[in-house]
Amino acid sequence: MDECMLIFETCENFSFYNFTTPMFPPFSSPPPYRAPPAKGGELFYAYATPIVFVMGTIGCALSMLVFLSKNLRRLSASRYLAMLSASDMCTLWFYVLVEWLRRGIQYIFPQVHISFFETAGVCQVWVFFSYLSRLTSAWLIVAFTCERFVGVCMPMRRRRLASRKDTSKIIFGVFVAASLFSLYKPIMSEIQMFNDMPICTSMNSMVYESFILDSIYAASITIVPFCIITVLNCLIIRKFIQRRKSFKTKFITSECHIRLEFTFILLAISFFFIALNLPFFVVWVRQFLRSSFLSSNSNSYETEDSTTFEFWREALLITRTIFYMNYCINFPLYSLTAASFRREFKRALTCSRKRETRFNDTFRQTRNSSSRTYDSAAKYRSSYV
């Protein structure tokens, strides 16, 4: 979806872009933009993105700590959520932070231009990991949804299909498949010059192929997961309603209670995944339909009046920032929806404080012992003298 930024930014400077040539594919990386005095959407993007990055990094690290704790890591759902946290952290570093350094920081400091990411090799590496991490995050949520669907709607098959060994295989399979699919992007990317500035973008010789693959990628991280998650969650909710009507006893084991909380976590993650992705996806679809590959008017962007142009540019920046929030919101969702997560988080903090206290006590005891030994030695020397 990054190429949407290229559409708006290069339209303001016709020396960057020739509207008679095919449009860049909708996801290739846009050139850095030296903006005039920043407007509302630009300032929102520039100042909110670092906050999202910092909160998301801390939240993902804490989430991994909790889900890999002794009491939760035995559950297959914990493995999905731990890997989802790792994938989200990679997205924050290789996608959110990099894009902000390439573009967003210039809205705050117009004179700053970071060209490190516009060099051969570095360009291909960060492009690959940004595509890999986003695709992995989306399909880990799908895999977690499937795991919860099996656990809720097909409990007799859960032991056979949702064991820890099978979970590890599924997570590894998602990672390998995402890696193989994301390889096309660095292969089709290169450094080009725009106004004497190096830009990491798609090859001109493969612009149509990149457009097709980027469109498939867009569907792979949005519409396809949306459909699968929505259908399976509806079936899960329907099953819960049926069970509640026929439930005869209030007895429930501790493990069943934790699995129920994981289901609530899934529903919350799924809802916000769709809600935070959807606005940016809608804006992208608008640009996709106006692409020179689909639109009969190849100069359609030239016909837009300035008011419409600025509206969609501001909308893109705001919805892009909202989309970033998808990678920092999971930790608050875990804390709100699962008592077991809160309990393990408090236990981890308590154990850390206890370890620190024990270390400090040991250090003080050692220091006091050394001090007493030194005093005894001093007294011995003074008596000897």
C-alpha positions as CSV (number, residue, x, y, z in Angstrom):
1,M,0.0,0.0,0.0
2,D,3.0,2.3,0.2
3,E,2.7,3.3,-3.4
4,C,-0.4,5.3,-2.6
5,M,2.0,7.8,-1.0
6,L,3.9,8.0,-4.2
7,I,0.8,8.9,-6.1
8,F,0.0,11.9,-3.9
9,E,3.5,13.1,-3.2
10,T,4.9,13.0,-6.8
11,C,1.7,14.7,-8.1
12,E,2.9,17.9,-6.3
13,N,6.1,18.0,-8.3
14,F,5.7,17.0,-12.0
15,S,9.4,16.6,-12.4
16,F,9.1,13.5,-10.3
17,Y,6.4,11.8,-12.3
18,N,5.2,11.5,-15.9
19,F,1.5,10.8,-16.0
20,T,1.7,9.4,-19.5
21,T,3.8,6.4,-18.3
22,P,2.3,3.5,-16.4
23,M,1.7,4.2,-12.7
24,F,4.1,2.6,-10.2
25,P,2.6,-0.5,-8.5
26,P,0.5,0.3,-5.4
27,F,3.0,-1.1,-2.9
28,S,6.5,-0.1,-4.0
29,S,8.3,2.2,-1.7
30,P,7.7,5.9,-2.3
31,P,10.4,8.5,-2.6
32,P,11.2,10.7,0.4
33,Y,9.1,13.9,0.2
34,R,10.5,17.4,1.0
35,A,7.3,18.9,2.1
36,P,6.2,22.6,2.4
37,P,4.9,23.6,5.9
38,A,3.2,20.5,7.2
39,K,-0.6,20.3,7.4
40,G,-2.9,18.5,9.8
41,G,-2.7,15.0,8.3
42,E,1.1,15.3,7.9
43,L,1.6,16.5,11.4
44,F,-0.6,13.7,12.8
45,Y,1.4,11.1,10.8
46,A,4.8,12.7,11.8
47,Y,4.1,13.0,15.6
48,A,1.8,9.9,16.1
49,T,4.0,7.4,14.4
50,P,6.9,7.5,16.9
51,I,4.5,7.1,19.7
52,V,3.0,4.1,18.0
53,F,6.5,2.7,17.4
54,V,7.6,3.1,21.1
55,M,4.4,1.8,22.6
56,G,4.2,-1.1,20.2
57,T,7.8,-2.2,20.8
58,I,7.4,-2.2,24.5
59,G,4.0,-3.9,24.3
60,C,5.3,-6.7,22.0
61,A,8.3,-7.3,24.2
62,L,6.1,-7.6,27.3
63,S,3.6,-9.8,25.5
64,M,6.3,-12.3,24.4
65,L,7.6,-12.4,28.0
66,V,4.2,-13.3,29.3
67,F,3.2,-15.8,26.6
68,L,6.6,-17.6,26.9
69,S,6.3,-17.8,30.7
70,K,6.3,-21.2,32.4
71,N,2.5,-21.3,33.0
72,L,1.3,-20.2,29.5
73,R,3.8,-21.5,27.0
74,R,2.4,-25.1,27.3
75,L,-0.8,-23.9,25.5
76,S,-0.7,-23.9,21.7
77,A,-2.6,-20.5,21.6
78,S,0.3,-18.9,23.6
79,R,2.7,-19.9,20.8
80,Y,0.6,-18.2,18.2
81,L,0.4,-15.0,20.2
82,A,4.1,-15.0,21.1
83,M,5.0,-15.3,17.5
84,L,2.4,-12.7,16.5
85,S,4.1,-10.3,19.0
86,A,7.5,-11.1,17.4
87,S,6.2,-10.5,13.9
88,D,4.5,-7.3,15.0
89,M,7.8,-6.1,16.5
90,C,9.6,-6.8,13.2
91,T,6.9,-4.8,11.4
92,L,7.4,-1.9,13.7
93,W,11.1,-1.9,13.1
94,F,11.3,-2.7,9.4
95,Y,8.2,-1.0,8.2
96,V,6.8,1.6,10.6
97,L,10.1,3.1,11.8
98,V,11.8,2.9,8.3
99,E,8.9,4.6,6.6
100,W,8.8,7.3,9.2
101,L,12.6,7.9,8.9
102,R,12.3,8.1,5.1
103,R,9.3,10.4,5.0
104,G,7.6,11.4,8.3
105,I,10.6,13.0,9.9
106,Q,10.8,15.5,7.1
107,Y,7.4,16.9,8.1
108,I,9.0,17.9,11.4
109,F,12.5,18.7,10.2
110,P,12.3,19.6,6.4
111,Q,16.0,19.9,6.1
112,V,16.7,16.3,7.2
113,H,17.0,13.6,4.6
114,I,18.0,10.1,5.6
115,S,19.4,8.3,2.5
116,F,20.7,5.2,4.2
117,F,17.7,3.1,3.1
118,E,18.1,4.3,-0.5
119,T,21.3,2.3,-1.1
120,A,21.7,-1.0,-2.9
121,G,21.4,-4.0,-0.6
122,V,19.9,-2.1,2.3
123,C,16.9,-1.3,0.1
124,Q,16.2,-4.9,-0.8
125,V,16.7,-6.1,2.9
126,W,14.3,-3.7,4.5
127,V,11.7,-4.1,1.7
128,F,11.9,-7.9,2.1
129,F,11.5,-7.9,5.9
130,S,8.7,-5.2,5.8
131,Y,6.7,-7.4,3.4
132,L,7.5,-10.6,5.3
133,S,6.5,-9.3,8.7
134,R,3.2,-7.8,7.6
135,L,2.2,-11.0,5.7
136,T,3.3,-13.2,8.6
137,S,1.3,-11.1,11.2
138,A,-1.9,-11.3,9.1
139,W,-1.7,-15.0,8.6
140,L,-0.7,-15.8,12.2
141,I,-4.0,-14.2,13.2
142,V,-5.7,-16.4,10.6
143,A,-3.9,-19.5,12.0
144,F,-4.8,-18.5,15.6
145,T,-8.5,-18.1,14.5
146,C,-8.4,-21.6,13.0
147,E,-6.9,-23.0,16.2
148,R,-9.7,-21.4,18.3
149,F,-12.3,-22.6,15.8
150,V,-11.1,-26.1,16.2
151,G,-11.0,-25.8,20.0
152,V,-14.5,-24.3,20.3
153,C,-16.4,-26.0,17.5
154,M,-14.6,-29.3,17.1
155,P,-13.3,-30.1,20.7
156,M,-12.9,-33.8,19.9
157,R,-10.4,-33.0,17.2
158,R,-8.5,-30.4,19.2
159,R,-6.0,-32.8,20.7
160,R,-5.2,-34.2,17.3
161,L,-5.0,-30.9,15.4
162,A,-3.9,-28.4,18.0
163,S,-1.0,-30.0,19.8
164,R,2.1,-28.0,20.6
165,K,4.1,-30.0,18.0
166,D,1.5,-29.3,15.3
167,T,1.3,-25.6,16.3
168,S,5.1,-25.3,15.8
169,K,4.8,-26.9,12.4
170,I,1.9,-24.5,11.4
171,I,3.8,-21.4,12.6
172,F,6.9,-22.6,10.7
173,G,4.8,-23.2,7.6
174,V,3.3,-19.7,7.8
175,F,6.8,-18.2,8.1
176,V,8.2,-20.2,5.2
177,A,5.3,-19.5,2.9
178,A,5.4,-15.8,3.7
179,S,9.1,-15.7,3.1
180,L,8.8,-17.4,-0.3
181,F,6.0,-15.1,-1.4
182,S,7.7,-11.9,-0.2
183,L,10.9,-12.7,-2.2
184,Y,9.4,-11.1,-5.3
185,K,9.6,-7.6,-3.8
186,P,13.4,-7.3,-3.3
187,I,14.0,-9.1,-6.6
188,M,11.9,-6.5,-8.4
189,S,13.3,-3.5,-6.4
190,E,16.2,-1.2,-7.3
191,I,17.7,2.2,-6.7
192,Q,16.5,4.9,-9.1
193,M,17.2,8.6,-9.3
194,F,14.5,11.2,-8.9
195,N,15.6,14.9,-9.0
196,D,19.1,13.7,-8.2
197,M,17.9,11.8,-5.2
198,P,18.3,8.0,-4.9
199,I,15.0,6.2,-4.4
200,C,14.3,2.5,-3.4
201,T,11.4,1.6,-5.7
202,S,10.3,-1.0,-8.3
203,M,12.2,-1.7,-11.5
204,N,10.8,0.1,-14.5
205,S,11.3,-3.0,-16.6
206,M,9.0,-5.0,-14.4
207,V,6.4,-2.4,-13.5
208,Y,3.4,-4.4,-14.7
209,E,4.5,-7.7,-13.1
210,S,5.1,-5.8,-9.8
211,F,1.7,-4.2,-10.0
212,I,0.1,-7.7,-10.3
213,L,2.0,-9.2,-7.5
214,D,1.5,-6.2,-5.3
215,S,-2.2,-6.5,-5.9
216,I,-2.1,-10.1,-4.9
217,Y,-0.1,-9.2,-1.8
218,A,-2.7,-6.5,-0.9
219,A,-5.5,-9.1,-1.0
220,S,-3.3,-11.6,1.0
221,I,-3.0,-9.2,4.0
222,T,-6.4,-7.7,3.9
223,I,-9.5,-9.1,2.1
224,V,-8.6,-12.8,2.3
225,P,-7.8,-12.7,6.0
226,F,-10.9,-10.5,6.6
227,C,-13.2,-13.1,5.0
228,I,-11.6,-16.1,6.8
229,I,-11.5,-14.4,10.2
230,T,-15.1,-13.0,9.9
231,V,-16.6,-16.4,8.9
232,L,-14.8,-18.4,11.6
233,N,-15.5,-15.9,14.3
234,C,-19.2,-15.9,13.4
235,L,-19.2,-19.7,13.8
236,I,-17.3,-19.4,17.1
237,I,-19.9,-16.9,18.5
238,R,-22.7,-19.1,17.2
239,K,-21.3,-22.1,19.0
240,F,-20.9,-20.1,22.2
241,I,-24.6,-19.1,22.0
242,Q,-25.7,-22.7,21.5
243,R,-23.6,-23.9,24.4
244,R,-24.9,-21.2,26.7
245,K,-28.5,-22.3,26.0
246,S,-27.8,-25.9,26.7
247,F,-25.2,-25.5,29.5
248,K,-26.3,-27.4,32.6
249,T,-23.5,-26.9,35.0
250,K,-21.3,-24.1,36.1
251,F,-18.3,-26.3,36.7
252,I,-15.3,-25.3,34.6
253,T,-11.6,-26.2,35.0
254,S,-8.8,-23.7,35.2
255,E,-7.4,-24.7,31.8
256,C,-10.8,-24.4,30.2
257,H,-11.2,-21.0,31.7
258,I,-7.8,-19.9,30.2
259,R,-8.8,-21.3,26.8
260,L,-12.0,-19.4,27.0
261,E,-10.0,-16.2,27.7
262,F,-7.9,-16.9,24.6
263,T,-11.1,-17.1,22.6
264,F,-12.0,-13.6,23.9
265,I,-8.5,-12.4,23.0
266,L,-9.0,-13.8,19.5
267,L,-12.4,-11.9,19.1
268,A,-10.8,-8.7,20.3
269,I,-7.7,-9.0,18.0
270,S,-9.9,-9.9,15.0
271,F,-12.2,-7.0,15.5
272,F,-9.4,-4.4,15.8
273,F,-7.4,-6.1,13.0
274,I,-10.3,-5.4,10.6
275,A,-11.2,-2.0,12.1
276,L,-7.7,-0.6,11.9
277,N,-6.8,-2.1,8.5
278,L,-10.1,-1.2,6.8
279,P,-9.8,2.6,6.4
280,F,-6.3,2.4,4.8
281,F,-7.5,-0.4,2.6
282,V,-10.5,1.6,1.4
283,V,-8.2,4.5,0.4
284,W,-5.8,2.1,-1.3
285,V,-8.7,0.5,-3.3
286,R,-9.7,4.0,-4.5
287,Q,-6.1,4.5,-5.8
288,F,-6.0,1.0,-7.2
289,L,-9.2,1.6,-9.3
290,R,-7.7,4.8,-10.6
291,S,-4.5,3.1,-11.7
292,S,-3.4,3.5,-15.3
293,F,-3.6,-0.3,-15.6
294,L,-7.3,-0.2,-14.8
295,S,-8.6,3.3,-15.5
296,S,-9.5,4.3,-19.1
297,N,-8.1,7.8,-18.4
298,S,-4.4,7.4,-17.8
299,N,-4.2,11.1,-16.8
300,S,-7.0,10.8,-14.3
301,Y,-4.9,12.4,-11.5
302,E,-4.4,15.5,-13.6
303,T,-8.1,16.1,-13.8
304,E,-8.6,16.2,-10.0
305,D,-9.1,19.6,-8.5
306,S,-6.7,20.7,-5.7
307,T,-9.3,20.4,-3.0
308,T,-10.0,16.7,-3.9
309,F,-6.3,16.0,-4.2
310,E,-5.5,17.4,-0.8
311,F,-8.4,15.7,0.8
312,W,-7.3,12.2,-0.3
313,R,-3.7,13.0,0.5
314,E,-4.6,13.9,4.1
315,A,-7.0,10.9,4.3
316,L,-4.1,8.6,3.3
317,L,-1.7,9.9,5.9
318,I,-4.3,9.7,8.7
319,T,-5.6,6.2,7.7
320,R,-2.0,5.0,7.4
321,T,-1.3,6.1,11.0
322,I,-4.4,4.3,12.1
323,F,-3.2,1.2,10.3
324,Y,0.1,1.4,12.2
325,M,-1.9,1.2,15.5
326,N,-2.7,-2.4,14.6
327,Y,0.9,-3.3,15.7
328,C,0.7,-1.6,19.1
329,I,-2.8,-2.4,20.4
330,N,-2.5,-6.1,21.2
331,F,-0.9,-5.7,24.6
332,P,-3.7,-3.5,25.9
333,L,-6.2,-6.0,24.4
334,Y,-4.5,-8.9,26.2
335,S,-4.5,-7.0,29.5
336,L,-8.2,-6.1,29.2
337,T,-9.6,-9.4,28.0
338,A,-7.6,-12.0,29.9
339,A,-7.2,-12.3,33.6
340,S,-4.6,-15.1,33.1
341,F,-2.5,-12.7,31.0
342,R,-2.7,-10.0,33.8
343,R,-1.8,-12.6,36.4
344,E,1.2,-13.9,34.5
345,F,2.4,-10.3,33.8
346,K,2.2,-9.4,37.5
347,R,4.0,-12.6,38.4
348,A,6.8,-11.8,35.9
349,L,7.2,-8.4,37.4
350,T,7.1,-9.8,41.0
351,C,9.7,-12.4,40.1
352,S,11.9,-9.7,38.6
353,R,11.6,-7.6,41.7
354,K,12.3,-10.6,43.9
355,R,15.4,-11.5,41.9
356,E,16.6,-7.9,42.1
357,T,15.9,-7.9,45.9
358,R,17.8,-11.2,46.3
359,F,20.7,-9.8,44.3
360,N,20.8,-6.6,46.3
361,D,20.7,-8.5,49.6
362,T,23.5,-10.8,48.4
363,F,25.5,-7.9,47.3
364,R,25.0,-6.1,50.7
365,Q,25.9,-9.3,52.6
366,T,29.0,-9.7,50.5
367,R,30.0,-6.1,51.0
368,N,29.3,-6.2,54.8
369,S,31.3,-9.5,55.0
370,S,34.2,-7.9,53.1
371,S,34.0,-4.8,55.3
372,R,34.1,-6.9,58.5
373,T,37.1,-8.8,57.2
374,Y,38.9,-5.6,56.4
375,D,38.2,-4.2,59.8
376,S,39.4,-7.3,61.5
377,A,42.6,-7.2,59.4
378,A,43.1,-3.6,60.3
379,K,42.7,-4.2,64.0
380,Y,45.1,-7.1,63.8
381,R,47.7,-4.9,62.0
382,S,47.3,-2.1,64.6
383,S,47.7,-4.5,67.5
384,Y,50.7,-6.0,65.9
385,V,52.3,-2.7,65.4
